[in-house]
């Protein structure tokens, strides 16, 4: 598999540095949102969820997100941010918490960007039993999929594409027609997914993975910014080392909104995360 030659150690990668939080007071954490995770007009929603997820992982007694739901209230911008967490309930196997991400406006007022509710637990304590009818997405091998240098990609639409340099993303050619002006008309997007520095995946990077592919709206022939309104992620187990496969689909674009359902599969053919989001479609 044509991944980065050396696997970065979790804790020393760009993703870890850019999602780092520092506790300033009980339940309050400082963060700096990196411009390296911007796309088109704003900071990527999956990256933002990972930042909030890290803060909750430090605030709650359990380490791993089981389910996390975010409502995106206003567009976040690169720079300082404050995360305010609250522990709602603590149990033996799960704990529940909330978090808000706030940034300072030019007039000095605080602007709430995101509000999150999450259940945390220990993925390592779950049983190995699996009963499922779900199947990994049918995709060409990594080497036969398309990377950022294989076509115009994000340059098709105006704005930042900095996030593409942070990712090792290879699109299934069947879902990349939008990049050459020939969208399929199907609301599907599939890709091999990794971090550019080779960092192995963990639950926090799964929060990024569900929202890091080009929007399914592109394959419907609608180019532009597709900001997330609400995103819920279910993390099912810790991913095995190696690349992930991400499959996203939408069945209904109506009234300027669409839903996206995502599945994330690891190198051992396990379904490691699922998500659904509602997003606006703002054409260019």
Helices and strands as residue ranges (DSSP letters): H 14-18, E 21-25, E 28-33, G 35-37, E 38-39, E 42-43, H 45-59, E 64-72, E 79-90, E 95-104, E 110-121, G 123-125, G 142-144, G 148-150, G 153-156, G 162-165, E 167-171, G 173-175, G 177-180, E 188-195, H 203-209, G 216-220, E 224-225, E 228-235, E 244-249, E 253-254, E 257-265, E 271-280, E 282-283
